Amino acid sequence: MTKPAEPVKFSQPESFEAALDELENIVLEMEAGQMTLEMSLLAHKRGMELIQYCQVTLQDAQHKVR
């Protein structure tokens, strides 16, 4: 019987701009269509984490401006 895979832990982006750059690279790689299914799923998961990070960062900035 095979062991379940360990969950992948991604690092926190250095900044909002770094998160956007990484997200853009993920989109370009996925659009190229050269990823395996497993790599596509990991890229999607990372992309969702980056989007959430960016949304929280923007909300924090909005609260500071108010």
DSSP file (Angstrom, degrees, kcal/mol; ACC not computed):
  #  RESIDUE AA STRUCTURE BP1 BP2  ACC     N-H-->O    O-->H-N    N-H-->O    O-->H-N    TCO  KAPPA ALPHA  PHI   PSI    X-CA   Y-CA   Z-CA
    1    1 A M              0   0    0      0, 0.0     2,-0.2     0, 0.0     0, 0.0   0.000 360.0 360.0 360.0 137.6    0.0    0.0    0.0
    2    2 A T        -     0   0    0      1,-0.1     3,-0.1     3,-0.0     0, 0.0  -0.539 360.0-116.4 -85.5 149.3    1.4    3.4   -0.9
    3    3 A K        -     0   0    0     -2,-0.2     2,-0.1     1,-0.1    -1,-0.1  -0.549  35.7-102.8 -77.8 145.3    1.8    6.2    1.7
    4    4 A P        -     0   0    0      0, 0.0    -1,-0.1     0, 0.0     2,-0.1  -0.420  46.0-100.5 -64.6 145.9   -0.3    9.4    1.2
    5    5 A A        -     0   0    0      1,-0.1     3,-0.1    -2,-0.1    -3,-0.0  -0.370  35.7-109.4 -68.0 144.4    1.8   12.2   -0.2
    6    6 A E        -     0   0    0      1,-0.1     2,-0.1    -3,-0.1    -1,-0.1  -0.510  40.1-103.8 -69.2 140.0    3.0   14.9    2.2
    7    7 A P        -     0   0    0      0, 0.0     2,-0.4     0, 0.0    -1,-0.1  -0.424  36.5-116.1 -65.2 141.2    1.3   18.2    1.7
    8    8 A V        -     0   0    0     -2,-0.1     2,-0.6    -3,-0.1    -3,-0.0  -0.636  24.1-152.2 -80.4 132.1    3.4   20.7   -0.1
    9    9 A K        -     0   0    0     -2,-0.4     2,-0.3     0, 0.0    -1,-0.0  -0.930   9.7-160.1-107.7 120.2    4.3   23.8    1.9
   10   10 A F        -     0   0    0     -2,-0.6     2,-0.2     1,-0.1     0, 0.0  -0.708  19.7-114.7 -97.1 150.5    4.9   27.0    0.0
   11   11 A S        -     0   0    0     -2,-0.3     3,-0.1     1,-0.1    -1,-0.1  -0.480  32.8-100.6 -82.2 155.5    6.9   29.9    1.3
   12   12 A Q        -     0   0    0     -2,-0.2    -1,-0.1     1,-0.1    38,-0.0  -0.527  44.3-107.1 -70.9 136.4    5.3   33.3    2.0
   13   13 A P        -     0   0    0      0, 0.0    -1,-0.1     0, 0.0     3,-0.1  -0.298  19.4-127.9 -61.9 152.1    6.0   35.8   -0.8
   14   14 A E  S    S-     0   0    0      1,-0.2     2,-0.3    -3,-0.1     3,-0.1   0.832  82.3 -14.8 -69.5 -32.9    8.5   38.6    0.1
   15   15 A S  S  > S-     0   0    0      1,-0.1     4,-2.1     0, 0.0    -1,-0.2  -0.954  72.9 -91.8-159.9 172.8    6.2   41.3   -1.0
   16   16 A F  H  > S+     0   0    0     -2,-0.3     4,-2.2     1,-0.2     5,-0.2   0.914 125.2  50.4 -59.4 -44.1    3.0   42.1   -2.9
   17   17 A E  H  > S+     0   0    0      1,-0.2     4,-2.3     2,-0.2    -1,-0.2   0.883 108.6  51.1 -64.6 -39.2    5.0   42.7   -6.1
   18   18 A A  H  > S+     0   0    0      2,-0.2     4,-2.4     1,-0.2    -1,-0.2   0.884 109.2  51.9 -65.2 -38.1    6.9   39.4   -5.7
   19   19 A A  H  X S+     0   0    0     -4,-2.1     4,-2.5     2,-0.2    -2,-0.2   0.914 110.0  48.5 -63.9 -43.1    3.6   37.6   -5.3
   20   20 A L  H  X S+     0   0    0     -4,-2.2     4,-2.5     2,-0.2    -2,-0.2   0.907 111.2  50.2 -64.4 -41.3    2.3   39.2   -8.5
   21   21 A D  H  X S+     0   0    0     -4,-2.3     4,-2.2     2,-0.2    -2,-0.2   0.929 112.5  46.5 -61.3 -45.7    5.4   38.3  -10.4
   22   22 A E  H  X S+     0   0    0     -4,-2.4     4,-2.2     1,-0.2    -2,-0.2   0.907 112.1  50.9 -64.5 -41.0    5.2   34.7   -9.3
   23   23 A L  H  X S+     0   0    0     -4,-2.5     4,-2.3     1,-0.2    -1,-0.2   0.905 109.1  51.2 -63.1 -41.6    1.5   34.5  -10.1
   24   24 A E  H  X S+     0   0    0     -4,-2.5     4,-2.3     1,-0.2    -1,-0.2   0.905 109.7  50.3 -61.9 -41.7    2.2   35.9  -13.6
   25   25 A N  H  X S+     0   0    0     -4,-2.2     4,-2.4     2,-0.2    -1,-0.2   0.893 109.0  51.6 -64.7 -39.4    4.9   33.3  -14.2
   26   26 A I  H  X S+     0   0    0     -4,-2.2     4,-2.6     2,-0.2     5,-0.2   0.930 109.9  49.4 -61.9 -45.1    2.5   30.5  -13.1
   27   27 A V  H  X S+     0   0    0     -4,-2.3     4,-2.6     1,-0.2    -2,-0.2   0.923 111.4  49.1 -61.2 -44.9   -0.1   31.7  -15.5
   28   28 A L  H  X S+     0   0    0     -4,-2.3     4,-1.4     1,-0.2    -1,-0.2   0.912 112.2  48.0 -62.0 -42.9    2.4   31.8  -18.4
   29   29 A E  H  X>S+     0   0    0     -4,-2.4     5,-0.7     1,-0.2     4,-0.6   0.901 113.4  47.3 -64.9 -41.0    3.6   28.3  -17.6
   30   30 A M  H ><5S+     0   0    0     -4,-2.6     3,-1.0     1,-0.2    -2,-0.2   0.895 109.7  52.9 -68.7 -38.3    0.1   26.9  -17.4
   31   31 A E  H 3<5S+     0   0    0     -4,-2.6    -1,-0.2     1,-0.2    -2,-0.2   0.793  98.1  65.7 -66.4 -26.7   -0.9   28.6  -20.6
   32   32 A A  H 3<5S-     0   0    0     -4,-1.4    -1,-0.2    -5,-0.2    -2,-0.2   0.753  98.4-141.8 -67.3 -23.0    2.1   27.0  -22.4
   33   33 A G  T <<5 +     0   0    0     -3,-1.0    -3,-0.1    -4,-0.6    -2,-0.1   0.714  66.6 116.3  73.5  20.9    0.4   23.7  -21.8
   34   34 A Q      < +     0   0    0     -5,-0.7     2,-0.2     2,-0.1    -4,-0.1   0.374  45.1 104.6-103.1   4.2    3.6   21.8  -21.0
   35   35 A M        -     0   0    0     -6,-0.3     2,-0.1    -5,-0.2    -5,-0.0  -0.549  69.8-120.6 -86.9 149.7    2.9   20.9  -17.4
   36   36 A T     >  -     0   0    0     -2,-0.2     4,-2.5     1,-0.1     5,-0.2  -0.344  34.7-103.3 -73.5 168.0    1.9   17.5  -16.2
   37   37 A L  H  > S+     0   0    0      1,-0.2     4,-2.3     2,-0.2     5,-0.2   0.925 123.3  50.1 -60.0 -44.5   -1.4   17.1  -14.4
   38   38 A E  H  > S+     0   0    0      1,-0.2     4,-2.1     2,-0.2    -1,-0.2   0.914 111.9  47.1 -61.8 -43.6    0.4   16.9  -11.1
   39   39 A M  H  > S+     0   0    0      1,-0.2     4,-2.7     2,-0.2    -1,-0.2   0.883 110.5  53.3 -66.4 -37.6    2.4   20.0  -11.8
   40   40 A S  H  X S+     0   0    0     -4,-2.5     4,-2.5     2,-0.2    -2,-0.2   0.905 108.6  49.6 -62.8 -41.5   -0.7   21.9  -13.0
   41   41 A L  H  X S+     0   0    0     -4,-2.3     4,-2.3     2,-0.2    -2,-0.2   0.906 112.5  47.0 -65.1 -41.3   -2.5   21.0   -9.7
   42   42 A L  H  X S+     0   0    0     -4,-2.1     4,-2.6     2,-0.2    -2,-0.2   0.909 112.3  50.1 -65.3 -41.6    0.4   22.3   -7.7
   43   43 A A  H  X S+     0   0    0     -4,-2.7     4,-2.6     2,-0.2    -2,-0.2   0.900 110.6  50.0 -63.7 -40.3    0.7   25.4   -9.7
   44   44 A H  H  X S+     0   0    0     -4,-2.5     4,-2.4     2,-0.2    -2,-0.2   0.926 110.7  49.3 -63.2 -45.0   -3.1   26.0   -9.3
   45   45 A K  H  X S+     0   0    0     -4,-2.3     4,-1.9     1,-0.2    -2,-0.2   0.925 113.1  46.5 -61.1 -44.6   -2.8   25.6   -5.5
   46   46 A R  H  X S+     0   0    0     -4,-2.6     4,-2.4     1,-0.2    -1,-0.2   0.911 110.7  53.5 -64.6 -41.3    0.1   28.0   -5.3
   47   47 A G  H  X S+     0   0    0     -4,-2.6     4,-2.4     1,-0.2    -2,-0.2   0.899 107.6  50.3 -60.0 -41.5   -1.7   30.5   -7.5
   48   48 A M  H  X S+     0   0    0     -4,-2.4     4,-2.2     2,-0.2    -1,-0.2   0.888 110.2  50.3 -64.8 -38.8   -4.7   30.4   -5.2
   49   49 A E  H  X S+     0   0    0     -4,-1.9     4,-2.3     2,-0.2    -2,-0.2   0.900 110.9  49.2 -65.0 -40.1   -2.5   31.0   -2.2
   50   50 A L  H  X S+     0   0    0     -4,-2.4     4,-2.5     2,-0.2    -2,-0.2   0.897 109.9  51.2 -66.7 -40.1   -0.8   33.9   -4.0
   51   51 A I  H  X S+     0   0    0     -4,-2.4     4,-2.5     2,-0.2    -2,-0.2   0.926 110.8  48.5 -61.9 -44.2   -4.2   35.4   -4.9
   52   52 A Q  H  X S+     0   0    0     -4,-2.2     4,-2.4     2,-0.2     5,-0.2   0.913 110.8  51.0 -62.7 -42.2   -5.3   35.1   -1.3
   53   53 A Y  H  X S+     0   0    0     -4,-2.3     4,-2.4     1,-0.2    -2,-0.2   0.927 111.7  47.6 -59.6 -45.8   -2.1   36.8   -0.1
   54   54 A C  H  X S+     0   0    0     -4,-2.5     4,-2.5     1,-0.2    -2,-0.2   0.896 110.8  51.3 -64.6 -40.9   -2.6   39.7   -2.6
   55   55 A Q  H  X S+     0   0    0     -4,-2.5     4,-2.4     2,-0.2    -1,-0.2   0.922 112.0  46.1 -62.8 -44.1   -6.2   40.2   -1.6
   56   56 A V  H  X S+     0   0    0     -4,-2.4     4,-2.4     2,-0.2    -2,-0.2   0.907 112.3  51.2 -64.9 -41.7   -5.3   40.3    2.1
   57   57 A T  H  X S+     0   0    0     -4,-2.4     4,-2.0    -5,-0.2    -2,-0.2   0.910 111.7  47.0 -62.6 -42.9   -2.4   42.7    1.4
   58   58 A L  H  X S+     0   0    0     -4,-2.5     4,-2.4     2,-0.2    -2,-0.2   0.900 111.2  51.2 -66.2 -40.7   -4.7   45.0   -0.6
   59   59 A Q  H  X S+     0   0    0     -4,-2.4     4,-2.2     1,-0.2    -2,-0.2   0.909 109.6  50.7 -62.9 -41.1   -7.4   44.9    2.1
   60   60 A D  H  X S+     0   0    0     -4,-2.4     4,-1.9     1,-0.2    -1,-0.2   0.903 110.3  49.6 -61.6 -41.6   -4.8   45.8    4.7
   61   61 A A  H  X S+     0   0    0     -4,-2.0     4,-2.0     1,-0.2    -2,-0.2   0.901 109.1  52.1 -64.5 -40.5   -3.6   48.7    2.6
   62   62 A Q  H  X S+     0   0    0     -4,-2.4     4,-1.9     1,-0.2    -1,-0.2   0.899 108.7  50.5 -62.7 -40.8   -7.2   50.0    2.2
   63   63 A H  H  < S+     0   0    0     -4,-2.2    -1,-0.2     1,-0.2    -2,-0.2   0.874 109.7  50.9 -65.5 -36.6   -7.8   49.9    5.9
   64   64 A K  H  < S+     0   0    0     -4,-1.9    -1,-0.2     1,-0.2    -2,-0.2   0.874 108.6  51.5 -67.3 -37.1   -4.6   51.9    6.5
   65   65 A V  H  <        0   0    0     -4,-2.0    -2,-0.2     1,-0.3    -1,-0.2   0.872 360.0 360.0 -68.1 -37.4   -5.7   54.5    3.9
   66   66 A R     <        0   0    0     -4,-1.9    -1,-0.3    -5,-0.2    -2,-0.2   0.499 360.0 360.0 -68.9 360.0   -9.1   54.9    5.6
